[in-house]
Amino acid sequence: MLGPRARWWLLAVVLTTASGCQKKDVEVAKKIIYKGPAAETTNVLTLLSDSAKLQVRLTAPVEQTFETGDQIYPKGVKVNFYDADGQTVINTLQGKYAKFDKAKNLYVVRGDVRVANQVKQQTMNTEELFYDRVKAIIYTQPAMPVRVQTQTEVLTGNGLTATQDFSRYSILKPTGIFTLTQPAPAN
């Protein structure tokens, strides 16, 4: 049988040991959640087709794919849109950064964004553009400055909506129209 002093000593050792185990359990319970890309691919080439005819060709130096299905193109992206036969490039879209939101099926392109319709020889410049694959449209926020150049004029304003091939477009708030006396050089 243990004396009172030995019992207290044993109780102190048991409590100290038990409390030490609890701290370790708490530390193990903390989870670190990784929010970075699940995959990273270099020299990306993505082809979208319908009825075996090429519609869209996307190229990028780097593509990061996340668990949600979202994709980021941190070093830029270039998208070519093809005509109905899938052979001729009608329009190009490029920017220094892009993100694809899978839930919305929407691309956001930023940084020196350029759109060029090859057939109509017209270009558009802005800093941020949205490309909706389902609706086949490109657009900007209403306050975003845009500049459209055709063979005969330069149009400036804020906000733009257009077909993905940039064959038809509308500047939401025009601020200027400048007629060119000579044909403009291609951008």
ROKOLVEX-627586 format. One record per residue: residue in one letter; x, y, z negated of N, C-alpha, C in turn. Coordinates in steps of 0.02 Angstrom, whole numbers, padded with zeros to 5 digits, always signed. Atoms other than C-alpha are relative to their C-alpha. Example, Ala and Ser with C-alpha at 12.3 -4.5 7.8 and 13.67 -1.06 7.14 Angstrom:
<pts>
A+00045-00059+00000+00615-00225-00390+00045+00060+00000S-00042-00059+00003+00684-00053-00357-00039+00055-00037
</pts>
This chain:
<pts>
M+00042-00058+00000+00000+00000+00000+00044+00061+00000L-00039-00061-00007+00061+00175+00045-00021+00050-00053G+00015-00052+00049+00075+00313-00079-00029+00062+00034P+00031-00059-00030-00011+00483-00054+00048+00038+00045R-00048-00036-00041+00146+00563+00014+00012-00036+00066A-00011+00041-00060+00175+00422+00140-00061+00003+00045R+00061-00005-00040-00008+00430+00196-00003+00066+00037W+00000-00066-00034+00005+00617+00233+00052+00001+00056W-00053+00002-00051+00167+00587+00326-00023-00040+00061L+00026+00042-00054+00087+00448+00431-00056+00037+00038L+00054-00038-00031-00068+00556+00464+00029+00057+00043A-00032-00055-00038+00043+00702+00523+00031-00028+00064V-00031+00031-00059+00138+00586+00643-00053-00020+00050V+00054+00022-00044-00024+00514+00714-00032+00061+00034L+00031-00060-00028-00102+00688+00739+00046+00034+00051T-00048-00031-00046+00056+00756+00821+00004-00040+00064T-00003+00043-00059+00065+00607+00938-00065+00007+00041A+00064-00005-00034-00120+00620+00980-00007+00067+00036S+00006-00065-00032-00111+00806+01016+00048+00006+00059G-00047+00000-00056+00042+00780+01127-00028-00035+00060C+00031+00036-00055-00055+00655+01233-00054+00043+00034Q+00054-00040-00028-00199+00775+01255+00028+00054+00046K-00029-00052-00042-00087+00912+01326+00021-00028+00067K-00021+00031-00062-00017+00794+01456-00061-00014+00045D+00060+00014-00038-00193+00744+01509-00027+00064+00032V+00024-00064-00027-00241+00927+01533+00043+00021+00059E-00045-00019-00054-00088+00960+01640-00011-00042+00062V+00012+00044-00056-00125+00810+01751-00066+00017+00034A+00067-00015-00028-00307+00866+01775+00001+00059+00048K-00003-00058-00045-00255+01028+01863+00017-00023+00071K-00012+00019-00069-00269+01006+02052+00028+00058+00039I-00026-00050-00046-00171+01098+02182-00035-00012+00067I+00037+00007-00062-00279+01129+02335+00040+00031+00057Y-00037-00023-00059-00186+01143+02500-00048+00032+00049K+00045-00036-00045-00265+01272+02614+00033+00013+00068G-00035-00011-00063-00139+01270+02755-00025-00046+00056P+00022+00041-00057-00153+01187+02926+00011-00074-00012A-00006+00073+00003-00182+01000+02938+00047-00024+00055A-00044+00018-00056-00087+00997+03104+00024+00063+00034E-00027-00055-00039+00024+01111+03205+00028-00029+00065T-00020+00024-00065+00052+01088+03391+00035+00057+00038T-00034-00051-00041+00174+01179+03506-00014-00013+00074N+00012+00002-00073+00155+01217+03692-00067-00032+00016V+00068+00027-00005-00032+01189+03689-00030+00013+00070L+00039-00006-00061-00135+01159+03846-00067-00034-00013T+00067+00026+00011-00323+01139+03823-00041+00014+00062L+00042-00007-00060-00437+01108+03973-00072-00015-00019L+00071+00011+00009-00626+01127+03965-00032-00006+00068S+00031+00012-00065-00728+01056+04107-00073-00017-00008D+00070+00020-00003-00907+01023+04158-00010-00035+00066S+00011+00041-00061-00956+00888+04283+00066-00009+00038A-00067+00012-00028-00770+00854+04313+00028+00060+00037K-00028-00061-00030-00740+01035+04366+00027+00045-00055L-00035-00041+00050-00617+01142+04270-00036+00067-00008Q+00032-00065+00014-00699+01292+04186+00047+00047-00036V-00043-00042+00042-00573+01354+04058+00066-00037-00012R-00066+00027+00015-00386+01328+04035+00032+00046-00052L-00029-00038+00055-00310+01385+03869+00071-00024-00011T-00069+00016+00016-00123+01393+03839+00023+00043-00059A-00026-00036+00058-00030+01444+03680+00066-00031-00021P-00063+00027+00026+00145+01427+03608-00010-00044-00062V+00012+00037+00063+00075+01366+03439-00075-00001-00015E+00069+00007+00023-00093+01300+03380+00001-00034-00067Q+00006+00030+00066-00131+01268+03197-00073-00020-00010T+00067+00026+00010-00283+01158+03160-00011-00014-00074F+00017+00008+00071-00368+01159+02990-00053-00055-00008E+00048+00055+00014-00477+01027+02906-00071+00018+00019T+00067-00022-00019-00632+01131+02945-00011-00005+00076G+00005+00000-00073-00594+01116+03131+00019+00067+00030D-00022-00066-00024-00545+01300+03142+00071-00006+00026Q-00067+00000-00029-00390+01338+03244+00026+00072+00001I-00033-00065-00003-00266+01481+03237+00057-00005+00051Y-00054-00007-00049-00148+01536+03376+00042+00059-00021P-00036-00057+00030-00023+01642+03279+00049+00035+00047K-00048-00030-00047+00092+01675+03428-00033+00018+00066G+00035-00022-00059-00042+01721+03553-00034-00056+00038V+00039+00047-00039-00156+01639+03679-00013+00031+00069K+00021-00021-00067-00197+01648+03865-00054-00048+00024V+00057+00040-00023-00363+01589+03935-00014+00019+00072N+00019-00010-00070-00400+01567+04121-00071-00028+00009F+00068+00021-00016-00581+01558+04178-00003-00015+00075Y+00001+00023-00070-00615+01464+04341-00070+00009+00031D+00064-00006-00035-00750+01483+04474-00036-00068+00000A+00042+00060+00001-00886+01352+04506+00034-00062+00028D-00034+00058-00029-00771+01242+04611+00056-00027-00045G-00052+00022+00046-00646+01231+04467+00070+00007+00027Q-00066-00007-00032-00501+01282+04580+00030+00069-00006T-00024-00069-00003-00488+01472+04581-00009+00036-00066V+00003-00040+00060-00446+01580+04431-00038+00065+00016I+00039-00061-00010-00576+01718+04420+00021+00053-00049N-00012-00047+00053-00529+01797+04256+00052-00028-00049T-00046+00021+00052-00392+01793+04124-00012+00042-00062L+00007-00033+00065-00398+01839+03940+00062-00019-00040Q-00059+00015+00041-00243+01855+03831+00007+00050-00057G-00013-00042+00059-00192+01923+03662+00057-00029-00040K-00058+00019+00040-00053+01914+03534-00018-00047-00059Y+00023+00043+00055-00158+01818+03405-00071-00021+00016A+00069+00022-00010-00317+01714+03411-00019-00049-00054K+00028+00048+00048-00429+01614+03296-00064-00028+00030F+00062+00032-00022-00563+01488+03342-00038-00021-00062D+00044+00018+00055-00707+01474+03218-00046-00056+00026K+00037+00058-00027-00778+01299+03248-00074+00004-00017A+00070-00004+00020-00940+01329+03151-00040+00046+00046K+00034-00049-00043-00983+01479+03262+00015-00012+00074N-00023+00012-00069-00897+01410+03420+00022+00067+00031L-00017-00068-00018-00817+01583+03432+00076+00010-00006Y-00070-00020+00003-00642+01643+03474+00004+00074-00017V-00017-00069+00013-00573+01805+03402+00071+00010+00024V-00066-00012-00029-00426+01874+03501+00020+00071-00021R-00023-00065+00025-00321+02018+03430+00069+00016+00026G-00067-00024-00016-00171+02123+03471+00013+00006+00075D-00012-00013-00071-00150+02202+03644-00040-00048+00043V+00043+00046-00038-00298+02106+03715-00010+00027+00070R+00007-00018-00070-00305+02107+03904-00046-00050+00035V+00044+00040-00041-00442+02045+04018+00010+00024+00072A-00011-00019-00070-00414+02041+04207-00042-00043+00046N+00040+00035-00050-00541+01995+04340+00040+00002+00065Q-00043+00004-00059-00436+01934+04487-00037+00019+00063V+00040-00012-00060-00576+01945+04616-00015+00074+00009K+00020-00071-00004-00635+02122+04576+00058+00047-00013Q-00060-00039+00015-00460+02182+04531-00015+00054-00052Q+00013-00046+00054-00516+02261+04369+00028-00029-00065T-00029+00021+00063-00438+02255+04196-00034+00036-00058M+00026-00030+00061-00491+02291+04018+00051-00010-00054N-00046+00002+00056-00384+02330+03867-00036+00020-00064T+00027-00016+00066-00432+02332+03683+00045-00033-00052E-00040+00031+00053-00363+02276+03514-00032-00062-00031E+00034+00059+00027-00495+02146+03465-00059-00016+00045L+00053+00023-00045-00614+02042+03570-00026-00067-00025F+00031+00063+00018-00736+01900+03538-00020-00036+00064Y+00020+00041-00056-00765+01757+03659-00046-00055-00026D+00051+00049+00020-00925+01656+03635-00006-00052+00056R+00001+00053-00052-00907+01491+03730-00071-00022+00017V+00068+00024-00013-01090+01442+03711-00038+00049+00044K+00035-00051-00038-01160+01606+03778+00039+00023+00062A-00044-00019-00056-01014+01627+03902+00006+00075+00006I-00008-00072+00000-00988+01808+03851+00063+00020-00039I-00053-00031+00039-00847+01918+03788-00027+00068-00024Y+00026-00063+00026-00879+02069+03678+00047+00026-00054T-00038-00031+00054-00804+02191+03552-00050+00026-00051Q+00040-00036+00049-00868+02274+03395-00021+00067+00031P+00022-00063-00030-00968+02432+03437+00048+00058-00007A-00046-00056+00010-00834+02549+03368+00069-00011+00031M-00066+00017-00027-00687+02462+03454+00014+00038+00065P-00017-00035-00062-00601+02573+03585+00017-00050+00056V-00014+00042-00059-00595+02496+03760+00019+00045+00059R-00020-00035-00061-00518+02546+03925-00008-00049+00057V+00010+00042-00059-00577+02474+04091+00027+00037+00061Q-00028-00030-00061-00483+02506+04252-00022-00040+00060T+00019+00031-00064-00555+02469+04424+00047+00027+00053Q-00043-00026-00054-00478+02507+04594-00009+00075+00010T+00014-00071-00013-00558+02680+04596-00008+00043-00062E+00010-00042+00059-00583+02735+04415+00024-00034-00064V-00017+00023+00067-00535+02720+04232-00058+00020-00045L+00055-00013+00045-00676+02705+04106+00024-00012-00072T-00019+00008+00070-00650+02731+03919-00063+00005-00043G+00057-00003+00045-00767+02710+03772+00010-00045-00059N-00001+00044+00059-00811+02610+03619-00052-00055+00009G+00044+00058-00005-00886+02436+03619-00009-00023+00072L+00007+00029-00067-00905+02318+03766-00034-00067-00006T+00026+00067-00009-01008+02168+03816+00009-00018+00073A-00013+00021-00068-00969+02066+03971-00011-00075+00008T+00001+00071-00014-00990+01899+04055+00071-00026-00008Q-00068+00026+00013-00843+01782+04021+00045+00008+00061D-00042-00010-00060-00784+01804+04201+00012+00074+00014F-00009-00073-00004-00790+01994+04177-00026+00028+00067S+00029-00025-00062-00893+02012+04336-00052+00055-00014R+00046-00052+00021-01023+02116+04243+00018+00020-00071Y-00016-00023+00067-00990+02225+04092-00037+00064-00015S+00033-00061+00022-01063+02367+03992+00041+00030-00058I-00033-00036+00055-00971+02496+03885-00056+00030-00041L+00056-00021+00043-01085+02531+03737-00003+00076-00010K-00001-00073+00012-01029+02711+03706+00057+00030+00043P-00051-00028-00044-00936+02785+03856+00026+00067-00026T-00029-00064+00019-00817+02928+03818+00034+00036+00058G-00032-00032-00057-00737+02960+03987+00001-00042+00062I-00007+00033-00065-00734+02919+04172+00049+00042+00039F-00051-00035-00038-00582+02964+04274+00005-00033+00068T-00005+00026-00068-00581+02945+04463+00072+00001+00021L-00069+00005-00024-00419+02887+04538+00002+00021+00074T-00007-00023-00069-00361+02973+04698+00036-00051+00043Q-00035+00052-00035-00248+02828+04745-00019-00066-00032P+00014+00065+00031-00279+02643+04718+00048-00012-00058A-00041+00012+00060-00217+02595+04546+00043-00061+00008P-00042+00061-00001-00071+02475+04527-00031-00051-00047A+00027+00055+00041-00122+02306+04456+00039-00004-00065N-00034+00007+00066-00084+02284+04269+00031-00066-00007
</pts>
